Structures are given as structure tokens and as C-alpha cells.
């Protein structure tokens, strides 16, 4: 489980009664897409002809640019189906893409994309290096955070670290 039982109003758009602006919602989606794309090679190395996770990331970005609707972005996605066919790092990388597109509908999925990306990197490493690789990936992700959403995401990582497999201890 990566979503909290009670929804945080900071991740609900203003028009739905929360405090999240549309511009920050788009930034969350773009950051999630960046996290997913950063580990996409782990999927594509075993399924080079399967375009579903890459297409899912592209649809997330298209939504953030206002080129397609949330429904169109989700309909274009196929990363979760691609993930189910695999295990380990490739599976987690595909799930990261699926979580990125889910941000278009529920902004709080931003941590799902990041957490699955960290799990992918950890799974790709030998046991002795997996924790270090995960910390490096977590730090890379934090370095990509736009200033406008930085404190929001960092606080969310602190609050939900336990339900996100404790991957945000970096």
C-alpha cells in the first residue's frame, strides 16, 4: 500500500476541495515521470520492443502540458500490464511508469513512482550494493524536485515512508 488511508488535502486540487494548485499538480506528474524514466532502462533491457511503460511516461508528460485529458492519459497507459509479466527490477520499473500516470488522477501517487523506481534500482544491484544504490536513487530524485513542490514532497516522504517500504531513508 502506498496511499494513506486518509487523503491529504495538500494532494487534492483546489477545485475538489483541497489546496493543490493545477500548476503544482502538473509539477508532481512531471517529477513522477522523471523518476520513472530514470529507471526505464531496467525494463527496456529485458523487453526492448515493449513500448507500454515509455508510452505511459509520455502520456503523463502530455497531460502535464495540457495536450490530453486525464482520461486519455490513463487510457494510453499500459505499464501496469507490462509489469505483471515480469519480476524484479524490470517489473518495478514498469510499475514506476504506471504510478507516474496515476498522478494525473490522484496526485498522491507521486511517491509511488519514486518508491517503485528506488525498488527497481535496489533489485538490479547485488545484495551488498542494493541499499547504497537505493539511497543514491533517492538522492537523485530529490535533486530533480522543482522548488515549488520540494517541501511538499519531502514532507510526504517523511509521512508515508513506512507505507512506501521505507525507501525514502536517504
C-alpha positions in Angstrom: 0.0 0.0 0.0 1.5 3.3 -1.0 -1.5 5.6 -0.4 -2.6 6.7 3.0 -6.0 5.7 4.4 -6.9 9.4 4.8 -6.3 11.6 1.9 -4.0 14.6 2.5 -5.8 17.8 1.3 -2.4 19.1 0.0 -2.7 16.5 -2.7 -6.3 17.3 -3.7 -6.8 20.0 -6.2 -8.4 23.3 -5.1 -11.5 22.6 -7.4 -12.1 19.4 -5.5 -11.8 21.0 -2.0 -8.1 20.6 -1.4 -5.2 23.0 -1.6 -3.2 21.7 -4.6 -2.9 24.1 -7.5 -3.1 22.9 -11.0 0.4 24.0 -11.7 1.8 22.1 -8.7 -0.3 19.0 -9.8 1.5 19.2 -13.2 4.9 19.5 -11.5 4.2 16.4 -9.4 3.3 14.5 -12.5 6.4 15.7 -14.3 8.6 14.8 -11.4 7.0 11.3 -11.1 7.6 10.8 -14.9 11.2 11.8 -14.5 11.6 9.3 -11.6 10.0 6.5 -13.8 12.1 7.4 -16.9 15.3 7.3 -14.9 14.9 3.6 -14.3 13.1 2.7 -17.6 16.2 1.2 -19.0 15.8 -1.6 -16.4 12.5 -2.6 -18.1 13.7 -1.9 -21.7 16.8 -4.1 -21.2 14.6 -7.2 -20.9 11.7 -6.0 -23.1 13.2 -3.7 -25.7 10.2 -4.0 -28.1 7.5 -3.3 -25.5 6.6 0.4 -25.7 4.0 0.4 -22.9 6.0 1.9 -20.0 7.6 4.5 -22.2 4.2 5.4 -23.8 2.8 5.7 -20.3 5.5 8.1 -19.2 5.0 10.1 -22.5 1.2 10.3 -21.8 1.9 11.6 -18.3 4.0 14.4 -19.8 1.4 15.1 -22.5 -1.2 15.5 -19.7 1.1 17.9 -17.8 1.5 20.0 -20.9 -2.3 20.2 -21.4 -2.3 18.2 -24.6 -4.5 15.4 -23.4 -7.1 14.8 -20.7 -6.5 12.7 -17.6 -8.8 10.0 -19.0 -6.8 10.0 -22.2 -3.5 9.7 -20.3 -4.8 6.8 -18.3 -6.2 5.1 -21.4 -2.9 5.4 -23.2 -1.1 3.7 -20.3 -0.1 0.1 -20.3 2.8 0.0 -17.9 1.0 -2.0 -15.2 0.1 -4.7 -17.6 3.7 -4.9 -18.8 4.8 -5.1 -15.2 2.6 -8.1 -14.4 4.5 -10.2 -16.9 7.9 -9.7 -15.1 9.6 -9.8 -11.8 12.3 -7.9 -10.0 13.9 -4.7 -11.4 12.0 -4.7 -14.7 8.7 -5.1 -13.0 9.3 -2.3 -10.5 10.5 0.0 -13.3 7.2 -0.6 -15.2 5.2 -0.1 -12.1 7.0 3.3 -11.6 5.7 4.3 -15.0 2.2 3.2 -14.0 2.3 5.2 -10.8 3.5 8.3 -12.8 0.4 8.3 -15.0 -1.8 7.7 -11.9 -0.6 11.1 -10.7 -2.8 12.7 -13.4 -5.9 11.4 -11.5 -4.6 11.2 -7.8 -1.6 13.5 -7.2 -0.6 11.4 -4.1 0.7 8.7 -6.5 3.8 10.8 -6.9 5.5 8.8 -4.2 4.5 5.6 -5.9 6.5 6.4 -8.9 9.5 7.4 -6.8 9.3 4.4 -4.5 9.0 1.9 -7.3 12.0 3.5 -9.0 14.0 3.1 -5.9 12.8 -0.6 -5.6 13.9 -1.2 -9.2 17.4 0.2 -8.6 17.7 -1.9 -5.4 16.6 -5.0 -7.2 19.0 -4.5 -10.0 22.0 -4.5 -7.7 23.8 -7.2 -5.9 22.8 -7.6 -2.3 25.8 -5.8 -0.9 25.1 -2.7 -3.0 21.3 -2.6 -3.1 20.9 -0.2 -0.1 23.6 2.1 -1.4 22.0 2.2 -4.9 18.6 2.9 -3.4 20.0 5.8 -1.4 21.7 7.2 -4.5 18.5 6.9 -6.5 16.5 8.6 -3.7 19.0 11.5 -3.6 18.9 11.8 -7.4 15.1 12.1 -7.2 15.3 14.8 -4.6 17.8 16.7 -6.7 15.1 16.7 -9.5 12.4 18.2 -7.4 11.2 21.7 -8.5 11.4 24.2 -5.8 7.7 24.8 -5.9 6.9 21.3 -4.7 10.1 20.4 -2.9 8.9 20.8 0.7 5.5 19.2 -0.1 7.2 16.0 -1.5 9.9 15.8 1.2 7.2 16.1 3.9 5.1 13.5 2.2 8.1 11.2 2.0 8.6 11.6 5.8 4.9 11.0 6.5 4.5 8.0 4.2 7.9 6.4 4.3 6.7 3.4 6.4 4.0 2.5 3.9 6.4 3.0 1.0 8.7 0.2 2.0 10.9 2.7 3.9 12.7 3.6 0.7 13.0 7.3 1.4 15.7 7.0 4.1 18.3 8.8 2.2 
